[in-house]
Amino acid sequence: MEENERAGRCVVAVDGPSGSGKSTVSRRLAVGIGARYLDTGAMYRAVTWAVLRSGVDLTDAESVAKVAGEVDLRIGTDPQGYGVTADGVTVDAEIRGPEVTGAVSAVAAVPAVRVLLVTRQREMIADAGRIVVEGRDIGSVVAPDADLKVYLTASEAARAARRSAEDATDVAATAADLARRDRLDSTRKADPLTQAADAVVLDTTELGIDEVVARLRDLLIDRGVA
C-alpha cells in the first residue's frame, strides 16, 4: 500500500488463546486510539450458533459450510457497544453460552467457513481505517500487514482463573476446557492459532489491563501510528 493510502490508517492485530486478555485489552485500546474494534471470535461463535440451531451434524463440513454461507451475520465495530445478530436475532448472550463454546472450535476448523469469514473480516478492516482486531489468526492470516501485531499470552492458571471468574464456573473444569480448545485451535489444518513471526509477545500473567494497554499504545507511538 502506498504511503498516502495509509495516511490516517492503523490496523492492530491482537492474537492469543482464551483468557489471555484479548477482548478487554483490544476494546480499551480501540477506545484509547479512536479506532473501531472487531471481535473475530464472535463471528465464528455466531456461525456456530446458527449451525447448532439448524441441527446439522458438526462433523459434516459441507453442511456446516452451507449454513455459514447462508446465515445473515452482522457484527458492530463500536468498542463501547458492539452487538452481534444472526438472521436478525440478537445473539450476544447465546454465543457465550456453554453449548456454543463447546462447538465453536469444530465449526471454526472447517476450511470453507474460515475462507468465508476471513474474506468478510478483511473487507471490514479495509473499510474501517483505524481498527483493533482480535482473534487467533489475525497477524498470521487475516491482516499480515497490520501496523502492530501482538500475541498475548498468560499462564494456564491465570487464564483459567480469569475465565472462571467471568463465567462463574469451576476453575478446574474451565482449565480443562481451555486446554481442549487450545489443542483443537492450535492443531487444525486451516489457519491454526499461531504467533506471527513478527508479533510482539506480551505475557499478561502479572500485568493489569491498564498496564497492557499502555504498553501497546507505547508500541504504536514508536511506530508513528498511535
N, CA, C and O of each residue as an XYZ file, in Angstrom:
904
protein
N       0.850     -1.199      0.000
C       0.000      0.000      0.000
C       0.880      1.242      0.000
O       1.858      1.312      0.745
N       0.539      2.221     -0.831
C       1.314      3.447     -0.923
C       1.188      4.262      0.363
O       0.206      4.130      1.094
N       2.191      5.107      0.636
C       2.224      5.883      1.871
C       0.998      6.759      2.026
O       0.439      6.849      3.119
N       0.558      7.423      0.925
C      -0.600      8.312      1.050
C      -1.883      7.539      1.278
O      -2.843      8.074      1.834
N      -1.910      6.282      0.852
C      -3.094      5.464      1.079
C      -3.192      5.039      2.541
O      -4.283      4.760      3.038
N      -2.033      4.990      3.240
C      -2.022      4.554      4.636
C      -2.237      5.715      5.595
O      -2.415      5.491      6.792
N      -2.225      6.939      5.107
C      -2.390      8.095      5.982
C      -3.676      7.982      6.787
O      -4.755      7.787      6.228
N      -3.552      8.106      8.101
C      -4.724      8.041      8.961
C      -5.195      6.636      9.270
O      -6.131      6.450     10.048
N      -4.554      5.640      8.666
C      -4.952      4.259      8.914
C      -4.121      3.644     10.029
O      -2.979      4.043     10.258
N      -4.696      2.679     10.713
C      -3.963      1.959     11.748
C      -4.675      0.639     11.990
O      -5.841      0.622     12.384
N      -3.984     -0.459     11.757
C      -4.545     -1.784     12.000
C      -3.698     -2.475     13.056
O      -2.494     -2.661     12.884
N      -4.343     -2.852     14.146
C      -3.665     -3.560     15.229
C      -4.237     -4.978     15.291
O      -5.446     -5.164     15.433
N      -3.365     -5.963     15.183
C      -3.775     -7.368     15.251
C      -3.420     -7.920     16.625
O      -2.255     -7.912     17.023
N      -4.429     -8.397     17.348
C      -4.215     -8.950     18.687
C      -4.632    -10.412     18.684
O      -5.815    -10.725     18.559
N      -3.665    -11.299     18.820
C      -3.927    -12.734     18.848
C      -3.579    -13.314     20.204
O      -2.933    -12.672     21.033
N      -4.025    -14.547     20.409
C      -3.700    -15.238     21.642
C      -4.798    -16.197     22.043
O      -5.898    -16.138     21.494
N      -4.522    -17.078     22.988
C      -5.501    -18.058     23.440
C      -6.563    -17.443     24.350
O      -6.432    -16.298     24.780
N      -7.600    -18.200     24.636
C      -8.670    -17.742     25.526
C      -8.113    -17.434     26.914
O      -7.271    -18.165     27.436
N      -8.594    -16.345     27.498
C      -8.184    -15.985     28.845
C      -6.912    -15.180     28.918
O      -6.431    -14.882     30.011
N      -6.347    -14.817     27.758
C      -5.100    -14.049     27.760
C      -5.346    -12.551     27.897
O      -4.406    -11.778     28.081
N      -6.619    -12.142     27.806
C      -6.962    -10.732     27.963
C      -7.248    -10.017     26.661
O      -7.379     -8.793     26.644
N      -7.348    -10.768     25.555
C      -7.512    -10.146     24.234
C      -8.692     -9.192     24.147
O      -8.542     -8.057     23.694
N      -9.858     -9.641     24.577
C     -11.074     -8.846     24.382
C     -11.036     -7.523     25.142
O     -11.263     -6.462     24.560
N     -10.752     -7.584     26.426
C     -10.739     -6.363     27.237
C      -9.651     -5.407     26.769
O      -9.878     -4.205     26.637
N      -8.472     -5.952     26.521
C      -7.359     -5.123     26.071
C      -7.669     -4.490     24.715
O      -7.423     -3.301     24.511
N      -8.206     -5.280     23.795
C      -8.482     -4.775     22.444
C      -9.535     -3.671     22.465
O      -9.391     -2.659     21.780
N     -10.579     -3.864     23.241
C     -11.633     -2.836     23.315
C     -11.095     -1.542     23.916
O     -11.350     -0.456     23.397
N     -10.357     -1.662     25.001
C      -9.828     -0.456     25.653
C      -8.812      0.258     24.780
O      -8.766      1.487     24.747
N      -8.005     -0.509     24.078
C      -7.032      0.106     23.185
C      -7.745      0.834     22.060
O      -7.357      1.943     21.692
N      -8.781      0.223     21.512
C      -9.545      0.852     20.428
C     -10.145      2.180     20.882
O     -10.095      3.175     20.159
N     -10.707      2.184     22.074
C     -11.272      3.429     22.612
C     -10.175      4.473     22.766
O     -10.362      5.637     22.411
N      -9.031      4.051     23.296
C      -7.945      4.981     23.576
C      -7.337      5.619     22.339
O      -6.852      6.748     22.406
N      -7.354      4.915     21.206
C      -6.736      5.468     19.996
C      -7.781      5.903     18.964
O      -7.444      6.222     17.823
N      -9.055      5.910     19.381
C     -10.114      6.348     18.479
C     -10.303      5.430     17.289
O     -10.472      5.890     16.160
N     -10.274      4.126     17.544
C     -10.381      3.147     16.463
C     -11.643      2.297     16.601
O     -12.290      2.292     17.648
N     -11.978      1.588     15.542
C     -13.039      0.596     15.585
C     -12.489     -0.664     16.235
O     -11.290     -0.761     16.493
N     -13.362     -1.626     16.498
C     -12.959     -2.862     17.164
C     -13.691     -4.029     16.527
O     -14.903     -3.967     16.318
N     -12.963     -5.090     16.218
C     -13.593     -6.272     15.623
C     -13.206     -7.522     16.394
O     -12.028     -7.854     16.527
N     -14.211     -8.200     16.895
C     -14.033     -9.465     17.611
C     -14.317    -10.593     16.620
O     -15.473    -10.964     16.415
N     -13.273    -11.136     16.010
C     -13.489    -12.179     15.007
C     -14.005    -13.469     15.634
O     -14.704    -14.248     14.986
N     -13.655    -13.689     16.898
C     -14.147    -14.878     17.576
C     -15.661    -14.875     17.681
O     -16.297    -15.925     17.602
N     -16.243    -13.681     17.861
C     -17.702    -13.569     17.951
C     -18.354    -13.967     16.633
O     -19.469    -14.487     16.616
N     -17.652    -13.721     15.529
C     -18.190    -14.108     14.229
C     -18.255    -15.625     14.104
O     -19.253    -16.170     13.634
N     -17.201    -16.301     14.521
C     -17.209    -17.766     14.495
C     -18.248    -18.326     15.461
O     -18.886    -19.340     15.177
N     -18.412    -17.668     16.588
C     -19.408    -18.130     17.558
C     -20.828    -17.953     17.013
O     -21.691    -18.805     17.224
N     -21.060    -16.845     16.313
C     -22.393    -16.611     15.751
C     -22.722    -17.642     14.674
O     -23.852    -18.123     14.591
N     -21.736    -17.976     13.859
C     -21.946    -19.023     12.856
C     -22.202    -20.353     13.557
O     -23.047    -21.134     13.119
N     -21.481    -20.611     14.635
C     -21.691    -21.847     15.394
C     -23.101    -21.899     15.957
O     -23.743    -22.950     15.934
N     -23.580    -20.788     16.457
C     -24.962    -20.724     16.964
C     -25.944    -21.087     15.856
O     -26.892    -21.838     16.083
N     -25.718    -20.557     14.664
C     -26.592    -20.840     13.525
C     -26.519    -22.313     13.137
O     -27.535    -22.916     12.790
N     -25.329    -22.890     13.193
C     -25.148    -24.305     12.859
C     -25.894    -25.181     13.861
O     -26.589    -26.123     13.480
N     -25.746    -24.863     15.135
C     -26.441    -25.637     16.173
C     -27.947    -25.506     16.018
O     -28.674    -26.486     16.178
N     -28.420    -24.307     15.710
C     -29.861    -24.087     15.531
C     -30.394    -24.887     14.346
O     -31.535    -25.351     14.365
N     -29.565    -25.046     13.316
C     -30.006    -25.766     12.115
C     -30.107    -27.274     12.345
O     -30.836    -27.976     11.644
N     -29.364    -27.754     13.339
C     -29.417    -29.178     13.633
C     -28.504    -30.037     12.780
O     -28.575    -31.263     12.862
N     -27.643    -29.433     11.959
C     -26.760    -30.241     11.126
C     -25.657    -30.861     11.971
O     -25.324    -30.359     13.045
N     -25.098    -31.953     11.478
C     -24.024    -32.667     12.161
C     -22.747    -31.827     12.103
O     -22.331    -31.404     11.024
N     -22.130    -31.586     13.251
C     -20.915    -30.772     13.302
C     -19.761    -31.393     12.527
O     -18.820    -30.696     12.145
N     -19.829    -32.698     12.294
C     -18.762    -33.363     11.553
C     -19.006    -33.344     10.043
O     -18.167    -33.804      9.269
N     -20.146    -32.815      9.633
C     -20.480    -32.720      8.209
C     -20.032    -31.353      7.701
O     -20.801    -30.391      7.719
N     -18.781    -31.277      7.248
C     -18.186    -29.996      6.861
C     -18.979    -29.293      5.770
O     -19.111    -28.070      5.798
N     -19.501    -30.033      4.822
C     -20.250    -29.421      3.721
C     -21.513    -28.746      4.228
O     -21.837    -27.633      3.814
N     -22.225    -29.417      5.123
C     -23.468    -28.845      5.667
C     -23.171    -27.649      6.566
O     -23.894    -26.652      6.547
N     -22.108    -27.754      7.349
C     -21.712    -26.641      8.221
C     -21.366    -25.415      7.366
O     -21.770    -24.297      7.685
N     -20.620    -25.632      6.284
C     -20.242    -24.539      5.403
C     -21.474    -23.927      4.733
O     -21.529    -22.717      4.515
N     -22.447    -24.757      4.411
C     -23.672    -24.268      3.775
C     -24.418    -23.324      4.712
O     -24.888    -22.268      4.289
N     -24.527    -23.703      5.980
C     -25.183    -22.837      6.966
C     -24.415    -21.533      7.099
O     -25.017    -20.459      7.140
N     -23.087    -21.615      7.165
C     -22.260    -20.420      7.307
C     -22.445    -19.474      6.131
O     -22.425    -18.254      6.296
N     -22.623    -20.036      4.951
C     -22.784    -19.208      3.765
C     -24.145    -18.562      3.648
O     -24.305    -17.557      2.955
N     -25.133    -19.137      4.327
C     -26.500    -18.639      4.211
C     -26.928    -17.715      5.350
O     -27.841    -16.908      5.178
N     -26.279    -17.824      6.511
C     -26.701    -17.019      7.660
C     -26.406    -15.535      7.418
O     -25.351    -15.178      6.895
N     -27.350    -14.687      7.807
C     -27.164    -13.230      7.706
C     -26.483    -12.775      8.995
O     -27.140    -12.511     10.003
N     -25.164    -12.689      8.940
C     -24.359    -12.365     10.116
C     -23.980    -10.893     10.110
O     -23.446    -10.382      9.125
N     -24.259    -10.218     11.217
C     -23.915     -8.804     11.347
C     -23.260     -8.568     12.699
O     -23.720     -9.055     13.732
N     -22.167     -7.801     12.661
C     -21.442     -7.514     13.900
C     -21.005     -6.057     13.900
O     -20.480     -5.550     12.909
N     -21.229     -5.396     15.026
C     -20.845     -3.997     15.146
C     -19.360     -3.852     15.417
O     -18.693     -4.810     15.808
N     -18.844     -2.643     15.208
C     -17.417     -2.388     15.448
C     -17.188     -1.216     16.407
O     -16.096     -0.651     16.460
N     -18.226     -0.860     17.160
C     -18.085      0.181     18.179
C     -17.512     -0.466     19.436
O     -18.183     -1.305     20.037
N     -16.287     -0.108     19.861
C     -15.675     -0.762     21.018
C     -16.435     -0.554     22.323
O     -16.209     -1.276     23.295
N     -17.327      0.418     22.351
C     -18.073      0.679     23.585
C     -19.495      0.126     23.540
O     -20.268      0.334     24.476
N     -19.840     -0.559     22.488
C     -21.200     -1.096     22.431
C     -21.498     -1.861     21.160
O     -22.486     -1.577     20.483
N     -20.652     -2.835     20.824
C     -20.905     -3.608     19.613
C     -21.916     -4.713     19.903
O     -22.081     -5.123     21.052
N     -22.588     -5.190     18.865
C     -23.549     -6.268     19.032
C     -23.448     -7.242     17.879
O     -22.901     -6.919     16.825
N     -23.984     -8.448     18.087
C     -23.932     -9.486     17.060
C     -25.339    -10.010     16.807
O     -26.067    -10.332     17.746
N     -25.721    -10.093     15.527
C     -27.010    -10.679     15.173
C     -26.793    -11.745     14.108
O     -25.877    -11.653     13.291
N     -27.645    -12.746     14.133
C     -27.631    -13.808     13.133
C     -29.068    -14.004     12.666
O     -29.948    -14.353     13.453
N     -29.292    -13.775     11.376
C     -30.637    -13.840     10.804
C     -31.623    -12.970     11.577
O     -32.772    -13.347     11.805
N     -31.136    -11.787     11.974
C     -31.989    -10.823     12.647
C     -32.169    -11.054     14.133
O     -32.851    -10.275     14.798
N     -31.570    -12.114     14.670
C     -31.691    -12.434     16.099
C     -30.452    -11.940     16.842
O     -29.328    -12.256     16.452
N     -30.648    -11.171     17.903
C     -29.520    -10.728     18.716
C     -29.007    -11.917     19.516
O     -29.752    -12.530     20.280
N     -27.715    -12.241     19.334
C     -27.179    -13.462     19.941
C     -25.979    -13.186     20.856
O     -25.171    -14.080     21.108
N     -25.868    -11.967     21.346
C     -24.725    -11.610     22.193
C     -24.559    -12.556     23.385
O     -23.443    -12.979     23.689
N     -25.651    -12.884     24.051
C     -25.571    -13.776     25.211
C     -25.434    -15.232     24.791
O     -24.646    -15.983     25.365
N     -26.205    -15.619     23.792
C     -26.229    -17.022     23.364
C     -24.864    -17.517     22.887
O     -24.499    -18.664     23.148
N     -24.107    -16.668     22.192
C     -22.838    -17.137     21.642
C     -21.761    -17.307     22.711
O     -20.694    -17.854     22.433
N     -22.031    -16.842     23.929
C     -21.076    -17.021     25.025
C     -21.460    -18.186     25.921
O     -20.767    -18.469     26.899
N     -22.555    -18.866     25.600
C     -23.031    -19.981     26.413
C     -22.200    -21.238     26.208
O     -21.427    -21.324     25.254
N     -22.355    -22.220     27.106
C     -21.545    -23.446     27.048
C     -21.751    -24.275     25.784
O     -20.809    -24.921     25.325
N     -22.950    -24.276     25.211
C     -23.193    -25.081     24.015
C     -22.362    -24.569     22.839
O     -21.708    -25.346     22.144
N     -22.396    -23.261     22.626
C     -21.607    -22.677     21.536
C     -20.115    -22.809     21.834
O     -19.331    -23.142     20.945
N     -19.719    -22.550     23.080
C     -18.312    -22.657     23.450
C     -17.774    -24.059     23.190
O     -16.629    -24.224     22.769
N     -18.596    -25.056     23.440
C     -18.165    -26.433     23.237
C     -18.055    -26.834     21.781
O     -17.354    -27.789     21.449
N     -18.750    -26.103     20.896
C     -18.791    -26.487     19.486
C     -18.003    -25.572     18.560
O     -17.741    -25.939     17.415
N     -17.620    -24.394     19.028
C     -17.042    -23.391     18.130
C     -15.721    -23.826     17.494
O     -15.459    -23.482     16.342
N     -14.890    -24.570     18.213
C     -13.620    -24.997     17.627
C     -13.841    -25.922     16.438
O     -13.098    -25.864     15.459
N     -14.860    -26.775     16.520
C     -15.162    -27.695     15.422
C     -15.645    -26.935     14.193
O     -15.246    -27.240     13.070
N     -16.502    -25.948     14.409
C     -17.020    -25.154     13.288
C     -15.910    -24.301     12.690
O     -15.802    -24.191     11.469
N     -15.087    -23.698     13.540
C     -14.004    -22.829     13.072
C     -12.923    -23.598     12.321
O     -12.124    -22.998     11.602
N     -12.890    -24.912     12.478
C     -11.881    -25.725     11.803
C     -12.261    -26.058     10.367
O     -11.429    -26.553      9.607
N     -13.509    -25.791      9.983
C     -13.964    -26.096      8.621
C     -13.348    -25.074      7.661
O     -13.640    -23.884      7.779
N     -12.507    -25.500      6.718
C     -11.811    -24.565      5.824
C     -12.731    -23.588      5.109
O     -12.403    -22.406      5.001
N     -13.882    -24.057      4.615
C     -14.790    -23.184      3.870
C     -15.362    -22.084      4.765
O     -15.614    -20.970      4.306
N     -15.563    -22.401      6.034
C     -16.062    -21.396      6.980
C     -14.996    -20.326      7.181
O     -15.302    -19.134      7.215
N     -13.761    -20.750      7.311
C     -12.668    -19.796      7.529
C     -12.485    -18.897      6.312
O     -12.287    -17.691      6.460
N     -12.548    -19.469      5.112
C     -12.413    -18.658      3.896
C     -13.490    -17.587      3.864
O     -13.216    -16.424      3.571
N     -14.710    -17.990      4.168
C     -15.845    -17.072      4.148
C     -15.659    -15.927      5.145
O     -15.818    -14.758      4.793
N     -15.321    -16.269      6.387
C     -15.226    -15.246      7.427
C     -13.957    -14.403      7.297
O     -13.985    -13.206      7.585
N     -12.860    -14.999      6.874
C     -11.647    -14.210      6.685
C     -11.867    -13.155      5.598
O     -11.409    -12.020      5.730
N     -12.561    -13.528      4.535
C     -12.878    -12.570      3.479
C     -13.701    -11.418      4.034
O     -13.438    -10.253      3.736
N     -14.690    -11.749      4.835
C     -15.549    -10.728      5.450
C     -14.743     -9.837      6.390
O     -14.922     -8.619      6.406
N     -13.865    -10.442      7.163
C     -13.058     -9.680      8.110
C     -12.124     -8.714      7.393
O     -11.957     -7.574      7.826
N     -11.522     -9.159      6.312
C     -10.633     -8.282      5.554
C     -11.382     -7.101      4.961
O     -10.858     -5.989      4.899
N     -12.603     -7.346      4.529
C     -13.421     -6.253      3.985
C     -13.723     -5.229      5.074
O     -13.659     -4.024      4.832
N     -14.051     -5.708      6.271
C     -14.363     -4.808      7.374
C     -13.136     -4.005      7.792
O     -13.250     -2.823      8.117
N     -11.977     -4.631      7.787
C     -10.739     -3.935      8.135
C     -10.446     -2.849      7.110
O     -10.072     -1.733      7.471
N     -10.612     -3.172      5.841
C     -10.340     -2.202      4.780
C     -11.255     -0.990      4.878
O     -10.840      0.127      4.570
N     -12.493     -1.201      5.302
C     -13.467     -0.116      5.393
C     -13.300      0.731      6.656
O     -13.771      1.868      6.708
N     -12.633      0.183      7.673
C     -12.595      0.838      8.979
C     -11.594      1.975      9.080
O     -11.849      2.955      9.781
N     -10.478      1.870      8.408
C      -9.443      2.897      8.542
C      -8.564      2.649      9.748
O      -7.402      2.268      9.605
N      -9.110      2.863     10.939
C      -8.390      2.585     12.179
C      -9.174      1.514     12.934
O     -10.352      1.697     13.240
N      -8.511      0.397     13.230
C      -9.242     -0.703     13.849
C      -8.303     -1.620     14.622
O      -7.162     -1.856     14.224
N      -8.819     -2.129     15.740
C      -8.123     -3.140     16.528
C      -8.894     -4.444     16.319
O     -10.095     -4.515     16.581
N      -8.201     -5.455     15.851
C      -8.848     -6.728     15.519
C      -8.280     -7.834     16.396
O      -7.064     -8.009     16.475
N      -9.143     -8.566     17.040
C      -8.675     -9.648     17.904
C      -9.135    -11.003     17.391
O     -10.200    -11.135     16.789
N      -8.296    -12.011     17.649
C      -8.647    -13.361     17.227
C      -7.515    -14.331     17.484
O      -6.759    -14.195     18.446
N      -7.412    -15.320     16.596
C      -6.374    -16.339     16.735
C      -5.473    -16.423     15.511
O      -4.424    -17.067     15.551
N      -5.878    -15.776     14.424
C      -5.067    -15.828     13.204
C      -5.000    -14.464     12.518
O      -4.840    -14.388     11.300
N      -5.119    -13.403     13.287
C      -5.183    -12.062     12.691
C      -3.833    -11.663     12.098
O      -3.756    -11.299     10.924
N      -2.783    -11.727     12.891
C      -1.479    -11.332     12.406
C      -0.897    -12.273     11.375
O      -0.118    -11.850     10.521
N      -1.263    -13.545     11.437
C      -0.692    -14.542     10.529
C      -1.477    -14.695      9.241
O      -0.899    -15.026      8.206
N      -2.807    -14.456      9.281
C      -3.646    -14.727      8.112
C      -4.517    -13.533      7.702
O      -4.458    -13.083      6.557
N      -5.312    -13.032      8.625
C      -6.306    -12.015      8.284
C      -5.672    -10.688      7.898
O      -6.033    -10.101      6.878
N      -4.724    -10.209      8.709
C      -4.097     -8.903      8.453
C      -2.589     -8.997      8.609
O      -2.031     -8.417      9.541
N      -1.920     -9.717      7.714
C      -0.466     -9.890      7.838
C       0.326     -8.602      7.676
O       1.509     -8.557      8.013
N      -0.322     -7.537      7.156
C       0.369     -6.252      7.004
C      -0.059     -5.253      8.077
O       0.076     -4.044      7.888
N      -0.573     -5.752      9.202
C      -1.009     -4.875     10.300
C       0.147     -4.008     10.784
O       1.307     -4.419     10.741
N      -0.187     -2.794     11.250
C       0.832     -1.875     11.756
C       1.481     -2.401     13.027
O       2.659     -2.150     13.283
N       0.710     -3.129     13.819
C       1.231     -3.729     15.036
C       0.584     -5.092     15.219
O      -0.639     -5.226     15.177
N       1.424     -6.102     15.422
C       0.932     -7.445     15.706
C       1.339     -7.817     17.121
O       2.510     -7.734     17.489
N       0.363     -8.226     17.899
C       0.621     -8.559     19.290
C       0.090     -9.967     19.571
O      -0.996    -10.343     19.130
N       0.884    -10.722     20.310
C       0.428    -12.047     20.745
C       0.394    -12.023     22.264
O       1.434    -12.011     22.922
N      -0.819    -12.017     22.815
C      -0.981    -12.010     24.268
C      -1.022    -13.433     24.786
O      -1.658    -14.304     24.193
N      -0.350    -13.659     25.879
C      -0.363    -14.970     26.494
C      -0.425    -14.805     28.006
O      -0.314    -13.690     28.517
N      -0.601    -15.893     28.712
C      -0.638    -15.881     30.177
C      -0.506    -17.325     30.637
O      -0.698    -18.250     29.847
N      -0.184    -17.521     31.898
C      -0.059    -18.883     32.413
C      -1.414    -19.579     32.353
O      -2.457    -18.926     32.372
N      -1.392    -20.900     32.282
C      -2.640    -21.665     32.233
C      -3.502    -21.382     33.461
O      -4.725    -21.285     33.362
N      -2.850    -21.252     34.621
C      -3.588    -20.989     35.858
C      -4.277    -19.632     35.810
O      -5.439    -19.504     36.195
N      -3.562    -18.629     35.338
C      -4.136    -17.281     35.263
C      -5.291    -17.232     34.281
O      -6.324    -16.623     34.555
N      -5.116    -17.870     33.148
C      -6.177    -17.878     32.142
C      -7.424    -18.583     32.656
O      -8.540    -18.110     32.442
N      -7.240    -19.703     33.327
C      -8.382    -20.445     33.857
C      -9.095    -19.643     34.946
O     -10.325    -19.636     35.008
N      -8.329    -18.972     35.800
C      -8.921    -18.182     36.878
C      -9.738    -17.025     36.306
O     -10.832    -16.739     36.792
N      -9.212    -16.360     35.278
C      -9.925    -15.230     34.664
C     -11.221    -15.688     34.022
O     -12.276    -15.096     34.249
N     -11.143    -16.742     33.221
C     -12.331    -17.209     32.520
C     -13.359    -17.774     33.490
O     -14.561    -17.615     33.279
N     -12.900    -18.432     34.553
C     -13.809    -18.966     35.554
C     -14.556    -17.840     36.260
O     -15.748    -17.962     36.542
N     -13.855    -16.745     36.543
C     -14.486    -15.604     37.197
C     -15.527    -14.965     36.290
O     -16.570    -14.515     36.764
N     -15.251    -14.921     34.986
C     -16.192    -14.330     34.031
C     -17.453    -15.173     33.902
O     -18.563    -14.644     33.840
N     -17.270    -16.496     33.862
C     -18.385    -17.402     33.587
C     -18.999    -18.018     34.834
O     -19.988    -18.746     34.741
N     -18.419    -17.735     36.012
C     -18.894    -18.326     37.267
C     -18.881    -19.847     37.172
O     -19.848    -20.511     37.547
N     -17.769    -20.394     36.665
C     -17.636    -21.838     36.526
C     -16.481    -22.341     37.375
O     -15.670    -21.555     37.864
N     -16.411    -23.652     37.548
C     -15.355    -24.280     38.330
C     -14.009    -24.084     37.637
O     -13.900    -24.274     36.426
N     -12.986    -23.705     38.403
C     -11.687    -23.406     37.819
C     -11.080    -24.634     37.140
O     -10.535    -24.529     36.041
N     -11.170    -25.780     37.779
C     -10.583    -26.995     37.204
C     -11.265    -27.367     35.896
O     -10.609    -27.736     34.921
N     -12.590    -27.265     35.887
C     -13.331    -27.585     34.664
C     -13.004    -26.581     33.560
O     -12.886    -26.946     32.391
N     -12.859    -25.309     33.947
C     -12.514    -24.276     32.983
C     -11.128    -24.520     32.402
O     -10.921    -24.368     31.198
N     -10.181    -24.898     33.250
C      -8.820    -25.177     32.795
C      -8.808    -26.326     31.791
O      -8.095    -26.277     30.788
N      -9.598    -27.354     32.067
C      -9.665    -28.495     31.162
C     -10.261    -28.093     29.820
O      -9.800    -28.546     28.772
N     -11.287    -27.242     29.852
C     -11.913    -26.804     28.609
C     -10.971    -25.902     27.805
O     -10.917    -26.000     26.579
N     -10.234    -25.028     28.488
C      -9.274    -24.172     27.795
C      -8.182    -25.006     27.127
O      -7.763    -24.715     26.006
N      -7.725    -26.049     27.828
C      -6.689    -26.924     27.267
C      -7.226    -27.636     26.025
O      -6.508    -27.813     25.040
N      -8.497    -28.042     26.084
C      -9.124    -28.704     24.934
C      -9.186    -27.761     23.742
O      -8.832    -28.142     22.626
N      -9.636    -26.527     23.973
C      -9.748    -25.559     22.886
C      -8.373    -25.174     22.339
O      -8.209    -25.023     21.129
N      -7.389    -25.017     23.221
C      -6.033    -24.701     22.773
C      -5.524    -25.783     21.825
O      -4.934    -25.493     20.784
N      -5.763    -27.034     22.206
C      -5.288    -28.156     21.400
C      -5.971    -28.175     20.036
O      -5.314    -28.356     19.010
N      -7.279    -27.991     20.027
C      -8.023    -28.007     18.765
C      -7.656    -26.823     17.878
O      -7.456    -26.979     16.674
N      -7.568    -25.642     18.477
C      -7.299    -24.434     17.695
C      -5.863    -24.404     17.161
O      -5.604    -23.854     16.090
N      -4.937    -24.996     17.913
C      -3.532    -24.962     17.511
C      -3.180    -26.043     16.497
O      -2.182    -25.922     15.786
N      -3.982    -27.091     16.425
C      -3.653    -28.213     15.543
C      -4.544    -28.315     14.314
O      -4.325    -29.190     13.476
N      -5.550    -27.440     14.182
C      -6.391    -27.517     12.989
C      -5.555    -27.194     11.751
O      -4.591    -26.431     11.823
N      -5.933    -27.778     10.625
C      -5.167    -27.599      9.391
C      -5.347    -26.207      8.797
O      -4.413    -25.653      8.218
N      -6.538    -25.643      8.938
C      -6.824    -24.335      8.337
C      -6.600    -23.211      9.349
O      -7.293    -23.133     10.363
N      -5.633    -22.349      9.068
C      -5.388    -21.143      9.869
C      -5.358    -21.408     11.372
O      -6.182    -20.857     12.102
N      -4.441    -22.227     11.849
C      -4.391    -22.527     13.280
C      -3.993    -21.323     14.138
O      -3.426    -20.346     13.650
N      -4.309    -21.428     15.426
C      -3.849    -20.421     16.385
C      -2.330    -20.435     16.366
O      -1.710    -21.459     16.653
N      -1.739    -19.315     16.032
C      -0.286    -19.261     15.965
C       0.211    -17.845     16.180
O      -0.521    -16.875     15.981
N       1.444    -17.743     16.584
C       2.076    -16.439     16.783
C       2.766    -16.020     15.490
O       3.622    -16.742     14.979
N       2.400    -14.867     14.965
C       3.053    -14.363     13.755
C       4.533    -14.138     14.057
O       4.902    -13.746     15.164
N       5.361    -14.391     13.068
C       6.812    -14.306     13.264
C       7.267    -12.932     13.754
O       8.236    -12.826     14.506
N       6.566    -11.882     13.326
C       6.963    -10.526     13.708
C       6.062     -9.916     14.782
O       6.019     -8.696     14.940
N       5.359    -10.750     15.503
C       4.468    -10.262     16.568
C       5.251     -9.961     17.841
O       6.259    -10.601     18.140
N       4.762     -8.974     18.578
C       5.311     -8.668     19.896
C       4.593     -9.564     20.900
O       3.367     -9.516     21.007
N       5.336    -10.373     21.628
C       4.740    -11.287     22.606
C       4.683    -10.598     23.966
O       5.678    -10.051     24.443
N       3.510    -10.635     24.576
C       3.338     -9.986     25.871
C       2.635    -10.946     26.825
O       1.487    -11.329     26.602
N       3.332    -11.326     27.881
C       2.778    -12.217     28.898
C       2.001    -11.364     29.896
O       2.579    -10.513     30.572
N       0.700    -11.589     29.988
C      -0.158    -10.754     30.831
C      -0.422    -11.351     32.213
O      -1.244    -10.831     32.968
N       0.266    -12.431     32.542
C       0.001    -13.119     33.812
C       0.043    -12.188     35.007
O      -0.838    -12.228     35.866
N       1.070    -11.346     35.062
C       1.268    -10.468     36.220
C       0.943     -9.008     35.908
O       1.269     -8.116     36.691
N       0.298     -8.764     34.759
C       0.016     -7.383     34.355
C      -1.470     -7.053     34.468
O      -2.328     -7.896     34.207
N      -1.756     -5.820     34.861
C      -3.127     -5.344     34.878
C      -3.528     -4.896     33.487
O      -2.666     -4.651     32.643
N      -4.822     -4.785     33.235
C      -5.314     -4.396     31.908
C      -4.767     -3.036     31.497
O      -4.316     -2.869     30.364
N      -4.801     -2.069     32.394
C      -4.320     -0.727     32.063
C      -2.847     -0.743     31.665
O      -2.430     -0.012     30.767
N      -2.067     -1.578     32.340
C      -0.638     -1.655     32.032
C      -0.419     -2.262     30.641
O       0.444     -1.807     29.889
N      -1.197     -3.280     30.309
C      -1.071     -3.904     28.990
C      -1.437     -2.896     27.895
O      -0.730     -2.766     26.896
N      -2.545     -2.191     28.097
C      -2.991     -1.203     27.109
C      -1.941     -0.108     26.950
O      -1.658      0.322     25.832
N      -1.366      0.342     28.053
C      -0.349      1.391     27.993
C       0.869      0.924     27.198
O       1.447      1.698     26.434
N       1.249     -0.310     27.371
C       2.405     -0.838     26.631
C       2.109     -0.895     25.130
O       2.972     -0.588     24.308
N       0.896     -1.284     24.786
C       0.547     -1.346     23.367
C       0.495      0.054     22.754
O       0.911      0.245     21.611
N      -0.012      1.028     23.504
C      -0.037      2.396     22.994
C       1.389      2.911     22.787
O       1.652      3.628     21.821
N       2.300      2.556     23.676
C       3.690      2.971     23.505
C       4.282      2.369     22.229
O       5.034      3.027     21.509
N       3.932      1.112     21.963
C       4.429      0.459     20.741
C       3.888      1.165     19.494
O       4.599      1.313     18.500
N       2.639      1.593     19.554
C       2.039      2.304     18.419
C       2.691      3.677     18.238
O       2.911      4.128     17.114
N       2.992      4.330     19.355
C       3.667      5.631     19.282
C       5.040      5.461     18.637
O       5.453      6.275     17.810
N       5.747      4.390     19.024
C       7.059      4.122     18.451
C       6.982      3.935     16.937
O       7.920      4.261     16.209
N       5.847      3.403     16.478
C       5.653      3.140     15.040
C       5.042      4.344     14.318
O       4.891      4.336     13.096
N       4.696      5.372     15.085
C       4.144      6.575     14.487
C       2.723      6.440     14.002
O       2.307      7.179     13.109
N       1.952      5.500     14.575
C       0.579      5.313     14.120
C      -0.437      5.394     15.260
O      -1.597      5.026     15.071
N      -0.027      5.865     16.429
C      -0.929      5.946     17.578
C      -1.987      7.020     17.357
O      -2.838      7.235     18.220
